[in-house]
Amino acid sequence: MSIPSLSDALRLRAAIAKDQTAHWRRIFWDPAPSKREAQRREYLWFWWRCTVLFAELSFRSLTIPAERSFARGR
């Protein structure tokens, strides 16, 4: 078993977060049995969206220096 590279790990993290965001977004629009459950769904929807954002930013910050060095011919 090999350990994935950092870029693979960040890509996987973003994919999981996107899937969870879609899941909680679908559940958010279903009727909730209580106000507390509705608030929980909304919270998890936003939390996973933030996780997607930061995973994508982490991946971009990892790839931008590599792209710059490639453009310079190194």
Secondary structure, 3 states (H helix, E strand, C coil): CCCCCHHHHHHHHHHHHHHHHHHHHHHHHCCCCCHHHHHHHHHHHHHHHHHHHHHHHHHHHHHHHHHHHHHHCC
